[in-house]
């Protein structure tokens, strides 16, 4: 198995589960830092790999990323840097993982969680690349609970406490935080549970006292991201309603739930 190890909680949990399932000798982690990767994330990835006893490759993507920017300098001229440049980094990493998979016969484990899959906070052919998606049905708040639980079972800080304490970030832009574009995960996951798993309407969720703008935004993100989820690798079902067979929306018309 091969995993892109960012130093974040999602990839840390996936790596830990992989080692539990297959043994450390069958898991390889790959750190792929860019200009936006924090030193803390790099050290956290290294510490986790050491704790798990897995090998860690370090493949910086800066030169490749700059080559993309140079190639696109003409078409992108005069347009402010944004999502396109962020997604290039994710797709470079996906390409590298798939290259390692092809060369060595390793299965790539995708590391996206359910909150990200729900809202489209994922990159097609980037962090969604892989053959199996271990935590695709695990909401972000549950990812933290599982990580802390695994540490308690180990009787040690297997997943470093700094991983659990840091502010969630994709680190694809300067000082980027997940909350720049998403509600706080505690709020987001509660809305997703109501909308996705409990089949409640936007109006019903608003009547529960949730900010109407938050509910409308989350519902819009969920509905608009169905096309991405159709292209995601399979994964483990753990909630009452997983994306895929349990919940499918039309993607070829202007459906509004």
LINSULCOR-V68640 format. One record per residue. N is the residue number from 1. RES is the residue in one small letter. SS is DSSP state (hx for helix, st for strand, lp for the rest). Layout:
N_RES_SS ; N_RES_SS
This chain:
1_x_lp ; 2_x_st ; 3_x_st ; 4_x_st ; 5_x_lp ; 6_x_lp ; 7_x_lp ; 8_x_lp ; 9_x_hx ; 10_x_hx ; 11_x_hx ; 12_x_hx ; 13_x_hx ; 14_x_hx ; 15_x_hx ; 16_x_hx ; 17_x_hx ; 18_x_hx ; 19_x_hx ; 20_x_hx ; 21_x_hx ; 22_x_hx ; 23_x_lp ; 24_x_hx ; 25_x_hx ; 26_x_hx ; 27_x_lp ; 28_x_st ; 29_x_st ; 30_x_st ; 31_x_st ; 32_x_lp ; 33_x_lp ; 34_x_lp ; 35_x_lp ; 36_x_lp ; 37_x_lp ; 38_x_lp ; 39_x_hx ; 40_x_hx ; 41_x_hx ; 42_x_hx ; 43_x_hx ; 44_x_hx ; 45_x_hx ; 46_x_hx ; 47_x_hx ; 48_x_hx ; 49_x_hx ; 50_x_hx ; 51_x_hx ; 52_x_hx ; 53_x_lp ; 54_x_lp ; 55_x_st ; 56_x_st ; 57_x_st ; 58_x_st ; 59_x_lp ; 60_x_lp ; 61_x_lp ; 62_x_hx ; 63_x_hx ; 64_x_hx ; 65_x_hx ; 66_x_hx ; 67_x_hx ; 68_x_hx ; 69_x_hx ; 70_x_hx ; 71_x_hx ; 72_x_lp ; 73_x_lp ; 74_x_lp ; 75_x_lp ; 76_x_lp ; 77_x_lp ; 78_x_lp ; 79_x_lp ; 80_x_lp ; 81_x_lp ; 82_x_lp ; 83_x_hx ; 84_x_hx ; 85_x_hx ; 86_x_hx ; 87_x_hx ; 88_x_hx ; 89_x_hx ; 90_x_hx ; 91_x_hx ; 92_x_hx ; 93_x_hx ; 94_x_hx ; 95_x_hx ; 96_x_hx ; 97_x_hx ; 98_x_hx ; 99_x_hx ; 100_x_hx ; 101_x_hx ; 102_x_hx ; 103_x_hx ; 104_x_hx ; 105_x_lp ; 106_x_lp ; 107_x_lp ; 108_x_st ; 109_x_st ; 110_x_st ; 111_x_lp ; 112_x_lp ; 113_x_lp ; 114_x_hx ; 115_x_hx ; 116_x_hx ; 117_x_hx ; 118_x_hx ; 119_x_hx ; 120_x_lp ; 121_x_lp ; 122_x_lp ; 123_x_lp ; 124_x_lp ; 125_x_lp ; 126_x_lp ; 127_x_lp ; 128_x_lp ; 129_x_lp ; 130_x_lp ; 131_x_lp ; 132_x_st ; 133_x_st ; 134_x_lp ; 135_x_lp ; 136_x_lp ; 137_x_lp ; 138_x_lp ; 139_x_lp ; 140_x_hx ; 141_x_hx ; 142_x_hx ; 143_x_hx ; 144_x_hx ; 145_x_hx ; 146_x_hx ; 147_x_hx ; 148_x_hx ; 149_x_hx ; 150_x_hx ; 151_x_hx ; 152_x_hx ; 153_x_hx ; 154_x_hx ; 155_x_lp ; 156_x_lp ; 157_x_lp ; 158_x_lp ; 159_x_lp ; 160_x_lp ; 161_x_hx ; 162_x_hx ; 163_x_hx ; 164_x_hx ; 165_x_hx ; 166_x_lp ; 167_x_lp ; 168_x_lp ; 169_x_lp ; 170_x_lp ; 171_x_lp ; 172_x_lp ; 173_x_lp ; 174_x_lp ; 175_x_lp ; 176_x_lp ; 177_x_lp ; 178_x_hx ; 179_x_hx ; 180_x_hx ; 181_x_lp ; 182_x_lp ; 183_x_lp ; 184_x_lp ; 185_x_hx ; 186_x_hx ; 187_x_hx ; 188_x_hx ; 189_x_hx ; 190_x_hx ; 191_x_hx ; 192_x_hx ; 193_x_hx ; 194_x_hx ; 195_x_hx ; 196_x_hx ; 197_x_hx ; 198_x_lp ; 199_x_lp ; 200_x_lp ; 201_x_lp ; 202_x_hx ; 203_x_hx ; 204_x_hx ; 205_x_hx ; 206_x_hx ; 207_x_hx ; 208_x_lp ; 209_x_lp ; 210_x_lp ; 211_x_lp ; 212_x_hx ; 213_x_hx ; 214_x_hx ; 215_x_hx ; 216_x_hx ; 217_x_hx ; 218_x_hx ; 219_x_hx ; 220_x_hx ; 221_x_hx ; 222_x_hx ; 223_x_hx ; 224_x_hx ; 225_x_lp ; 226_x_hx ; 227_x_hx ; 228_x_hx ; 229_x_hx ; 230_x_lp ; 231_x_lp ; 232_x_lp ; 233_x_lp ; 234_x_lp ; 235_x_st ; 236_x_lp ; 237_x_lp ; 238_x_lp ; 239_x_lp ; 240_x_lp ; 241_x_lp ; 242_x_lp ; 243_x_lp ; 244_x_lp ; 245_x_lp ; 246_x_lp ; 247_x_lp ; 248_x_lp ; 249_x_lp ; 250_x_lp ; 251_x_lp ; 252_x_lp ; 253_x_lp ; 254_x_lp ; 255_x_lp ; 256_x_lp ; 257_x_lp
